Amino acid sequence: LVGVVYCLVSWTVGLPKRAPINSTLLKLLFPVALCHALGHVTSNVSFATVAVSFAHTIKALEPFFNAAATQFVLGQQVPLPLWLSLAPVVLGVSMASLTELSFNWTGFINAMIS
């Protein structure tokens, strides 16, 4: 909210000039904005259904999923040392998930999506 007010005031006084917004720019930004909103909503759902510490533990798997997406979606080879460096993270998150007293599938899945 503060950022919006700051931008509106600075544009009103002409410092800096407002960037032109056209349909091409909106088409480019819409998927990014949609993914950002989805991440925000799923984070809040996970925080509401499981402990915040558990939700953040699940989010620690993000580097693993980035490497997997790079390997299998983009088709780029991920070096073996990188996979091996992610093994302790995956093992630790697995152990934390198994021993979590407030485990909830809704919270787990939403934390994974976020």
N, CA, C and O atoms as a GROMACS GRO file, in nm:
protein
  456
    1LEU      N    1   0.083  -0.119   0.000
    1LEU     CA    2   0.000   0.000   0.000
    1LEU      C    3   0.088   0.126   0.000
    1LEU      O    4   0.057   0.222  -0.070
    2VAL      N    5   0.194   0.124   0.077
    2VAL     CA    6   0.285   0.239   0.080
    2VAL      C    7   0.348   0.259  -0.056
    2VAL      O    8   0.365   0.373  -0.102
    3GLY      N    9   0.384   0.149  -0.123
    3GLY     CA   10   0.444   0.159  -0.255
    3GLY      C   11   0.350   0.221  -0.357
    3GLY      O   12   0.392   0.300  -0.441
    4VAL      N   13   0.221   0.185  -0.348
    4VAL     CA   14   0.122   0.242  -0.440
    4VAL      C   15   0.110   0.392  -0.418
    4VAL      O   16   0.111   0.469  -0.515
    5VAL      N   17   0.100   0.434  -0.293
    5VAL     CA   18   0.090   0.578  -0.262
    5VAL      C   19   0.215   0.650  -0.311
    5VAL      O   20   0.206   0.758  -0.370
    6TYR      N   21   0.332   0.592  -0.287
    6TYR     CA   22   0.458   0.653  -0.330
    6TYR      C   23   0.459   0.671  -0.482
    6TYR      O   24   0.496   0.778  -0.532
    7CYS      N   25   0.420   0.567  -0.555
    7CYS     CA   26   0.419   0.576  -0.702
    7CYS      C   27   0.321   0.681  -0.750
    7CYS      O   28   0.353   0.759  -0.839
    8LEU      N   29   0.201   0.683  -0.693
    8LEU     CA   30   0.101   0.781  -0.736
    8LEU      C   31   0.149   0.924  -0.711
    8LEU      O   32   0.132   1.010  -0.797
    9VAL      N   33   0.208   0.949  -0.596
    9VAL     CA   34   0.257   1.084  -0.565
    9VAL      C   35   0.372   1.121  -0.658
    9VAL      O   36   0.375   1.232  -0.712
   10SER      N   37   0.467   1.030  -0.678
   10SER     CA   38   0.582   1.061  -0.763
   10SER      C   39   0.539   1.081  -0.909
   10SER      O   40   0.595   1.167  -0.977
   11TRP      N   41   0.442   1.003  -0.957
   11TRP     CA   42   0.393   1.022  -1.094
   11TRP      C   43   0.318   1.154  -1.107
   11TRP      O   44   0.326   1.220  -1.211
   12THR      N   45   0.246   1.193  -1.003
   12THR     CA   46   0.170   1.318  -1.006
   12THR      C   47   0.263   1.438  -1.020
   12THR      O   48   0.234   1.531  -1.095
   13VAL      N   49   0.374   1.436  -0.948
   13VAL     CA   50   0.468   1.548  -0.957
   13VAL      C   51   0.565   1.534  -1.074
   13VAL      O   52   0.646   1.623  -1.099
   14GLY      N   53   0.555   1.424  -1.146
   14GLY     CA   54   0.636   1.405  -1.267
   14GLY      C   55   0.776   1.353  -1.244
   14GLY      O   56   0.865   1.372  -1.327
   15LEU      N   57   0.797   1.288  -1.132
   15LEU     CA   58   0.929   1.236  -1.100
   15LEU      C   59   0.921   1.092  -1.057
   15LEU      O   60   0.874   1.073  -0.944
   16PRO      N   61   0.957   0.993  -1.124
   16PRO     CA   62   0.993   0.988  -1.265
   16PRO      C   63   0.868   0.983  -1.352
   16PRO      O   64   0.756   0.975  -1.302
   17LYS      N   65   0.889   0.986  -1.482
   17LYS     CA   66   0.776   0.978  -1.573
   17LYS      C   67   0.716   0.838  -1.566
   17LYS      O   68   0.788   0.739  -1.556
   18ARG      N   69   0.584   0.832  -1.572
   18ARG     CA   70   0.515   0.703  -1.566
   18ARG      C   71   0.538   0.626  -1.695
   18ARG      O   72   0.526   0.682  -1.805
   19ALA      N   73   0.571   0.501  -1.682
   19ALA     CA   74   0.592   0.417  -1.800
   19ALA      C   75   0.458   0.392  -1.868
   19ALA      O   76   0.357   0.370  -1.802
   20PRO      N   77   0.458   0.396  -2.000
   20PRO     CA   78   0.331   0.369  -2.070
   20PRO      C   79   0.290   0.223  -2.052
   20PRO      O   80   0.372   0.132  -2.062
   21ILE      N   81   0.164   0.203  -2.026
   21ILE     CA   82   0.110   0.067  -2.009
   21ILE      C   83   0.020   0.038  -2.128
   21ILE      O   84  -0.077   0.109  -2.152
   22ASN      N   85   0.054  -0.066  -2.201
   22ASN     CA   86  -0.028  -0.105  -2.315
   22ASN      C   87  -0.066  -0.252  -2.303
   22ASN      O   88  -0.025  -0.320  -2.208
   23SER      N   89  -0.144  -0.300  -2.397
   23SER     CA   90  -0.194  -0.438  -2.389
   23SER      C   91  -0.081  -0.540  -2.399
   23SER      O   92  -0.090  -0.647  -2.338
   24THR      N   93   0.024  -0.510  -2.472
   24THR     CA   94   0.137  -0.602  -2.484
   24THR      C   95   0.205  -0.620  -2.348
   24THR      O   96   0.240  -0.732  -2.310
   25LEU      N   97   0.224  -0.510  -2.278
   25LEU     CA   98   0.286  -0.516  -2.145
   25LEU      C   99   0.196  -0.591  -2.047
   25LEU      O  100   0.245  -0.671  -1.967
   26LEU      N  101   0.066  -0.566  -2.054
   26LEU     CA  102  -0.027  -0.636  -1.965
   26LEU      C  103  -0.028  -0.786  -1.992
   26LEU      O  104  -0.034  -0.866  -1.899
   27LYS      N  105  -0.022  -0.825  -2.119
   27LYS     CA  106  -0.017  -0.968  -2.154
   27LYS      C  107   0.111  -1.032  -2.103
   27LYS      O  108   0.112  -1.149  -2.065
   28LEU      N  109   0.218  -0.956  -2.103
   28LEU     CA  110   0.346  -1.006  -2.054
   28LEU      C  111   0.346  -1.021  -1.902
   28LEU      O  112   0.400  -1.118  -1.849
   29LEU      N  113   0.285  -0.925  -1.833
   29LEU     CA  114   0.287  -0.924  -1.687
   29LEU      C  115   0.179  -1.012  -1.624
   29LEU      O  116   0.194  -1.053  -1.509
   30PHE      N  117   0.072  -1.041  -1.696
   30PHE     CA  118  -0.039  -1.115  -1.636
   30PHE      C  119   0.001  -1.252  -1.582
   30PHE      O  120  -0.035  -1.283  -1.469
   31PRO      N  121   0.075  -1.336  -1.657
   31PRO     CA  122   0.114  -1.467  -1.600
   31PRO      C  123   0.200  -1.454  -1.475
   31PRO      O  124   0.187  -1.532  -1.381
   32VAL      N  125   0.289  -1.355  -1.473
   32VAL     CA  126   0.374  -1.334  -1.356
   32VAL      C  127   0.290  -1.293  -1.236
   32VAL      O  128   0.309  -1.344  -1.126
   33ALA      N  129   0.196  -1.201  -1.259
   33ALA     CA  130   0.108  -1.155  -1.150
   33ALA      C  131   0.020  -1.269  -1.100
   33ALA      O  132  -0.003  -1.281  -0.980
   34LEU      N  133  -0.028  -1.352  -1.191
   34LEU     CA  134  -0.112  -1.466  -1.152
   34LEU      C  135  -0.034  -1.566  -1.067
   34LEU      O  136  -0.085  -1.613  -0.965
   35CYS      N  137   0.088  -1.598  -1.108
   35CYS     CA  138   0.171  -1.690  -1.029
   35CYS      C  139   0.206  -1.631  -0.893
   35CYS      O  140   0.208  -1.703  -0.793
   36HIS      N  141   0.232  -1.502  -0.889
   36HIS     CA  142   0.262  -1.436  -0.761
   36HIS      C  143   0.141  -1.442  -0.668
   36HIS      O  144   0.155  -1.471  -0.549
   37ALA      N  145   0.024  -1.414  -0.722
   37ALA     CA  146  -0.099  -1.419  -0.642
   37ALA      C  147  -0.126  -1.561  -0.593
   37ALA      O  148  -0.164  -1.581  -0.478
   38LEU      N  149  -0.107  -1.660  -0.680
   38LEU     CA  150  -0.127  -1.800  -0.641
   38LEU      C  151  -0.031  -1.839  -0.529
   38LEU      O  152  -0.072  -1.906  -0.434
   39GLY      N  153   0.094  -1.798  -0.539
   39GLY     CA  154   0.191  -1.827  -0.434
   39GLY      C  155   0.153  -1.762  -0.302
   39GLY      O  156   0.170  -1.822  -0.196
   40HIS      N  157   0.103  -1.641  -0.308
   40HIS     CA  158   0.062  -1.570  -0.186
   40HIS      C  159  -0.057  -1.639  -0.121
   40HIS      O  160  -0.059  -1.659   0.000
   41VAL      N  161  -0.156  -1.675  -0.201
   41VAL     CA  162  -0.276  -1.741  -0.146
   41VAL      C  163  -0.240  -1.877  -0.087
   41VAL      O  164  -0.283  -1.910   0.023
   42THR      N  165  -0.162  -1.957  -0.159
   42THR     CA  166  -0.128  -2.090  -0.108
   42THR      C  167  -0.039  -2.082   0.015
   42THR      O  168  -0.048  -2.168   0.103
   43SER      N  169   0.047  -1.981   0.023
   43SER     CA  170   0.126  -1.963   0.146
   43SER      C  171   0.036  -1.936   0.265
   43SER      O  172   0.054  -1.996   0.371
   44ASN      N  173  -0.060  -1.848   0.247
   44ASN     CA  174  -0.151  -1.815   0.358
   44ASN      C  175  -0.238  -1.934   0.397
   44ASN      O  176  -0.266  -1.952   0.516
   45VAL      N  177  -0.281  -2.014   0.301
   45VAL     CA  178  -0.359  -2.134   0.334
   45VAL      C  179  -0.272  -2.232   0.412
   45VAL      O  180  -0.318  -2.292   0.509
   46SER      N  181  -0.147  -2.248   0.370
   46SER     CA  182  -0.059  -2.341   0.443
   46SER      C  183  -0.032  -2.291   0.585
   46SER      O  184  -0.028  -2.370   0.679
   47PHE      N  185  -0.013  -2.159   0.601
   47PHE     CA  186   0.009  -2.104   0.735
   47PHE      C  187  -0.114  -2.121   0.823
   47PHE      O  188  -0.102  -2.133   0.945
   48ALA      N  189  -0.231  -2.122   0.762
   48ALA     CA  190  -0.355  -2.136   0.840
   48ALA      C  191  -0.382  -2.280   0.881
   48ALA      O  192  -0.456  -2.304   0.976
   49THR      N  193  -0.322  -2.376   0.811
   49THR     CA  194  -0.355  -2.516   0.838
   49THR      C  195  -0.244  -2.596   0.906
   49THR      O  196  -0.271  -2.699   0.968
   50VAL      N  197  -0.120  -2.549   0.896
   50VAL     CA  198  -0.009  -2.617   0.965
   50VAL      C  199   0.076  -2.512   1.034
   50VAL      O  200   0.059  -2.392   1.012
   51ALA      N  201   0.166  -2.557   1.118
   51ALA     CA  202   0.256  -2.464   1.188
   51ALA      C  203   0.342  -2.389   1.086
   51ALA      O  204   0.383  -2.445   0.985
   52VAL      N  205   0.367  -2.263   1.114
   52VAL     CA  206   0.447  -2.180   1.024
   52VAL      C  207   0.586  -2.242   1.004
   52VAL      O  208   0.639  -2.241   0.893
   53SER      N  209   0.643  -2.296   1.110
   53SER     CA  210   0.775  -2.358   1.099
   53SER      C  211   0.772  -2.476   1.003
   53SER      O  212   0.866  -2.497   0.927
   54PHE      N  213   0.664  -2.555   1.007
   54PHE     CA  214   0.652  -2.669   0.917
   54PHE      C  215   0.634  -2.622   0.773
   54PHE      O  216   0.694  -2.679   0.681
   55ALA      N  217   0.554  -2.518   0.752
   55ALA     CA  218   0.535  -2.465   0.616
   55ALA      C  219   0.668  -2.417   0.559
   55ALA      O  220   0.697  -2.441   0.441
   56HIS      N  221   0.748  -2.351   0.639
   56HIS     CA  222   0.878  -2.304   0.591
   56HIS      C  223   0.975  -2.420   0.570
   56HIS      O  224   1.062  -2.413   0.483
   57THR      N  225   0.962  -2.525   0.648
   57THR     CA  226   1.045  -2.644   0.627
   57THR      C  227   1.013  -2.705   0.492
   57THR      O  228   1.104  -2.744   0.418
   58ILE      N  229   0.885  -2.714   0.458
   58ILE     CA  230   0.845  -2.768   0.328
   58ILE      C  231   0.898  -2.680   0.215
   58ILE      O  232   0.941  -2.730   0.112
   59LYS      N  233   0.893  -2.549   0.235
   59LYS     CA  234   0.941  -2.457   0.132
   59LYS      C  235   1.091  -2.471   0.109
   59LYS      O  236   1.143  -2.424   0.007
   60ALA      N  237   1.162  -2.535   0.202
   60ALA     CA  238   1.305  -2.556   0.184
   60ALA      C  239   1.335  -2.651   0.068
   60ALA      O  240   1.449  -2.661   0.025
   61LEU      N  241   1.233  -2.720   0.017
   61LEU     CA  242   1.251  -2.809  -0.097
   61LEU      C  243   1.254  -2.734  -0.230
   61LEU      O  244   1.271  -2.797  -0.335
   62GLU      N  245   1.236  -2.604  -0.228
   62GLU     CA  246   1.232  -2.527  -0.352
   62GLU      C  247   1.355  -2.549  -0.441
   62GLU      O  248   1.338  -2.565  -0.562
   63PRO      N  249   1.477  -2.550  -0.387
   63PRO     CA  250   1.593  -2.576  -0.475
   63PRO      C  251   1.586  -2.713  -0.543
   63PRO      O  252   1.629  -2.727  -0.658
   64PHE      N  253   1.534  -2.813  -0.473
   64PHE     CA  254   1.520  -2.946  -0.534
   64PHE      C  255   1.424  -2.941  -0.652
   64PHE      O  256   1.454  -2.997  -0.758
   65PHE      N  257   1.310  -2.876  -0.635
   65PHE     CA  258   1.213  -2.870  -0.743
   65PHE      C  259   1.261  -2.782  -0.858
   65PHE      O  260   1.227  -2.807  -0.974
   66ASN      N  261   1.341  -2.680  -0.829
   66ASN     CA  262   1.401  -2.601  -0.936
   66ASN      C  263   1.498  -2.686  -1.018
   66ASN      O  264   1.499  -2.677  -1.141
   67ALA      N  265   1.578  -2.766  -0.950
   67ALA     CA  266   1.671  -2.854  -1.021
   67ALA      C  267   1.596  -2.958  -1.103
   67ALA      O  268   1.633  -2.987  -1.217
   68ALA      N  269   1.489  -3.014  -1.045
   68ALA     CA  270   1.410  -3.114  -1.118
   68ALA      C  271   1.343  -3.052  -1.241
   68ALA      O  272   1.340  -3.114  -1.347
   69ALA      N  273   1.291  -2.931  -1.227
   69ALA     CA  274   1.228  -2.864  -1.342
   69ALA      C  275   1.332  -2.833  -1.449
   69ALA      O  276   1.304  -2.846  -1.568
   70THR      N  277   1.451  -2.794  -1.407
   70THR     CA  278   1.557  -2.766  -1.503
   70THR      C  279   1.593  -2.893  -1.580
   70THR      O  280   1.613  -2.889  -1.702
   71GLN      N  281   1.602  -3.004  -1.508
   71GLN     CA  282   1.640  -3.131  -1.570
   71GLN      C  283   1.530  -3.187  -1.661
   71GLN      O  284   1.558  -3.225  -1.775
   72PHE      N  285   1.408  -3.190  -1.612
   72PHE     CA  286   1.303  -3.264  -1.682
   72PHE      C  287   1.213  -3.177  -1.769
   72PHE      O  288   1.157  -3.225  -1.868
   73VAL      N  289   1.197  -3.052  -1.735
   73VAL     CA  290   1.112  -2.964  -1.816
   73VAL      C  291   1.194  -2.892  -1.921
   73VAL      O  292   1.158  -2.891  -2.039
   74LEU      N  293   1.305  -2.832  -1.879
   74LEU     CA  294   1.388  -2.757  -1.973
   74LEU      C  295   1.487  -2.846  -2.049
   74LEU      O  296   1.539  -2.806  -2.153
   75GLY      N  297   1.512  -2.967  -1.997
   75GLY     CA  298   1.602  -3.059  -2.065
   75GLY      C  299   1.749  -3.027  -2.048
   75GLY      O  300   1.832  -3.078  -2.122
   76GLN      N  301   1.783  -2.943  -1.951
   76GLN     CA  302   1.923  -2.911  -1.925
   76GLN      C  303   1.978  -3.006  -1.820
   76GLN      O  304   1.913  -3.036  -1.720
   77GLN      N  305   2.098  -3.054  -1.843
   77GLN     CA  306   2.161  -3.148  -1.752
   77GLN      C  307   2.201  -3.079  -1.622
   77GLN      O  308   2.271  -2.978  -1.624
   78VAL      N  309   2.157  -3.134  -1.510
   78VAL     CA  310   2.196  -3.084  -1.378
   78VAL      C  311   2.310  -3.173  -1.329
   78VAL      O  312   2.295  -3.295  -1.327
   79PRO      N  313   2.422  -3.114  -1.290
   79PRO     CA  314   2.538  -3.195  -1.250
   79PRO      C  315   2.509  -3.282  -1.127
   79PRO      O  316   2.432  -3.244  -1.039
   80LEU      N  317   2.572  -3.398  -1.124
   80LEU     CA  318   2.555  -3.491  -1.013
   80LEU      C  319   2.592  -3.430  -0.878
   80LEU      O  320   2.521  -3.453  -0.781
   81PRO      N  321   2.701  -3.351  -0.868
   81PRO     CA  322   2.732  -3.290  -0.738
   81PRO      C  323   2.618  -3.202  -0.685
   81PRO      O  324   2.597  -3.194  -0.564
   82LEU      N  325   2.545  -3.136  -0.774
   82LEU     CA  326   2.433  -3.055  -0.730
   82LEU      C  327   2.322  -3.143  -0.672
   82LEU      O  328   2.266  -3.112  -0.568
   83TRP      N  329   2.291  -3.253  -0.742
   83TRP     CA  330   2.189  -3.346  -0.690
   83TRP      C  331   2.231  -3.400  -0.554
   83TRP      O  332   2.150  -3.411  -0.463
   84LEU      N  333   2.359  -3.436  -0.541
   84LEU     CA  334   2.408  -3.489  -0.414
   84LEU      C  335   2.403  -3.385  -0.303
   84LEU      O  336   2.380  -3.419  -0.187
   85SER      N  337   2.424  -3.258  -0.338
   85SER     CA  338   2.417  -3.154  -0.236
   85SER      C  339   2.273  -3.130  -0.189
   85SER      O  340   2.252  -3.080  -0.079
   86LEU      N  341   2.176  -3.165  -0.272
   86LEU     CA  342   2.035  -3.149  -0.234
   86LEU      C  343   1.982  -3.267  -0.153
   86LEU      O  344   1.878  -3.256  -0.089
   87ALA      N  345   2.053  -3.379  -0.154
   87ALA     CA  346   2.007  -3.498  -0.083
   87ALA      C  347   1.987  -3.474   0.067
   87ALA      O  348   1.884  -3.517   0.120
   88PRO      N  349   2.078  -3.406   0.138
   88PRO     CA  350   2.054  -3.382   0.281
   88PRO      C  351   1.930  -3.295   0.306
   88PRO      O  352   1.860  -3.314   0.406
   89VAL      N  353   1.904  -3.201   0.216
   89VAL     CA  354   1.785  -3.116   0.232
   89VAL      C  355   1.658  -3.200   0.217
   89VAL      O  356   1.567  -3.189   0.299
   90VAL      N  357   1.654  -3.283   0.114
   90VAL     CA  358   1.537  -3.367   0.092
   90VAL      C  359   1.519  -3.465   0.208
   90VAL      O  360   1.407  -3.485   0.254
   91LEU      N  361   1.627  -3.524   0.254
   91LEU     CA  362   1.620  -3.617   0.367
   91LEU      C  363   1.572  -3.545   0.493
   91LEU      O  364   1.487  -3.598   0.566
   92GLY      N  365   1.624  -3.427   0.519
   92GLY     CA  366   1.583  -3.352   0.638
   92GLY      C  367   1.438  -3.310   0.634
   92GLY      O  368   1.368  -3.320   0.735
   93VAL      N  369   1.391  -3.264   0.519
   93VAL     CA  370   1.249  -3.226   0.507
   93VAL      C  371   1.161  -3.350   0.521
   93VAL      O  372   1.054  -3.343   0.581
   94SER      N  373   1.204  -3.462   0.465
   94SER     CA  374   1.127  -3.586   0.479
   94SER      C  375   1.115  -3.627   0.626
   94SER      O  376   1.007  -3.663   0.672
   95MET      N  377   1.226  -3.620   0.698
   95MET     CA  378   1.223  -3.656   0.840
   95MET      C  379   1.135  -3.560   0.919
   95MET      O  380   1.060  -3.602   1.008
   96ALA      N  381   1.144  -3.431   0.888
   96ALA     CA  382   1.061  -3.333   0.959
   96ALA      C  383   0.913  -3.354   0.929
   96ALA      O  384   0.829  -3.336   1.017
   97SER      N  385   0.882  -3.393   0.806
   97SER     CA  386   0.742  -3.416   0.769
   97SER      C  387   0.686  -3.539   0.838
   97SER      O  388   0.570  -3.540   0.880
   98LEU      N  389   0.768  -3.642   0.850
   98LEU     CA  390   0.721  -3.766   0.914
   98LEU      C  391   0.696  -3.748   1.062
   98LEU      O  392   0.608  -3.814   1.119
   99THR      N  393   0.772  -3.660   1.125
   99THR     CA  394   0.759  -3.643   1.270
   99THR      C  395   0.675  -3.522   1.309
   99THR      O  396   0.665  -3.490   1.428
  100GLU      N  397   0.616  -3.454   1.212
  100GLU     CA  398   0.535  -3.335   1.241
  100GLU      C  399   0.403  -3.377   1.306
  100GLU      O  400   0.328  -3.455   1.249
  101LEU      N  401   0.377  -3.325   1.424
  101LEU     CA  402   0.255  -3.360   1.497
  101LEU      C  403   0.131  -3.299   1.435
  101LEU      O  404   0.023  -3.358   1.440
  102SER      N  405   0.144  -3.180   1.378
  102SER     CA  406   0.028  -3.112   1.321
  102SER      C  407   0.022  -3.130   1.169
  102SER      O  408  -0.022  -3.040   1.098
  103PHE      N  409   0.066  -3.247   1.120
  103PHE     CA  410   0.066  -3.271   0.975
  103PHE      C  411  -0.076  -3.266   0.921
  103PHE      O  412  -0.169  -3.321   0.979
  104ASN      N  413  -0.090  -3.198   0.808
  104ASN     CA  414  -0.218  -3.181   0.743
  104ASN      C  415  -0.191  -3.177   0.593
  104ASN      O  416  -0.108  -3.098   0.548
  105TRP      N  417  -0.260  -3.260   0.517
  105TRP     CA  418  -0.234  -3.267   0.373
  105TRP      C  419  -0.264  -3.135   0.303
  105TRP      O  420  -0.191  -3.096   0.211
  106THR      N  421  -0.368  -3.066   0.345
  106THR     CA  422  -0.401  -2.937   0.284
  106THR      C  423  -0.286  -2.838   0.303
  106THR      O  424  -0.244  -2.771   0.209
  107GLY      N  425  -0.235  -2.830   0.425
  107GLY     CA  426  -0.123  -2.741   0.452
  107GLY      C  427   0.002  -2.782   0.378
  107GLY      O  428   0.075  -2.698   0.326
  108PHE      N  429   0.029  -2.914   0.373
  108PHE     CA  430   0.147  -2.966   0.305
  108PHE      C  431   0.143  -2.932   0.156
  108PHE      O  432   0.240  -2.881   0.101
  109ILE      N  433   0.030  -2.962   0.092
  109ILE     CA  434   0.017  -2.938  -0.053
  109ILE      C  435   0.025  -2.789  -0.084
  109ILE      O  436   0.091  -2.749  -0.181
  110ASN      N  437  -0.040  -2.707  -0.004
  110ASN     CA  438  -0.034  -2.562  -0.028
  110ASN      C  439   0.106  -2.507  -0.005
  110ASN      O  440   0.148  -2.416  -0.076
  111ALA      N  441   0.178  -2.560   0.092
  111ALA     CA  442   0.316  -2.517   0.113
  111ALA      C  443   0.403  -2.559  -0.006
  111ALA      O  444   0.493  -2.485  -0.046
  112MET      N  445   0.376  -2.676  -0.062
  112MET     CA  446   0.450  -2.722  -0.179
  112MET      C  447   0.422  -2.632  -0.300
  112MET      O  448   0.514  -2.599  -0.375
  113ILE      N  449   0.298  -2.593  -0.318
  113ILE     CA  450   0.262  -2.508  -0.432
  113ILE      C  451   0.320  -2.369  -0.417
  113ILE      O  452   0.365  -2.307  -0.514
  114SER      N  453   0.320  -2.320  -0.293
  114SER     CA  454   0.367  -2.182  -0.273
  114SER      C  455   0.516  -2.173  -0.296
  114SER      O  456   0.573  -2.064  -0.284
   0.00000   0.00000   0.00000
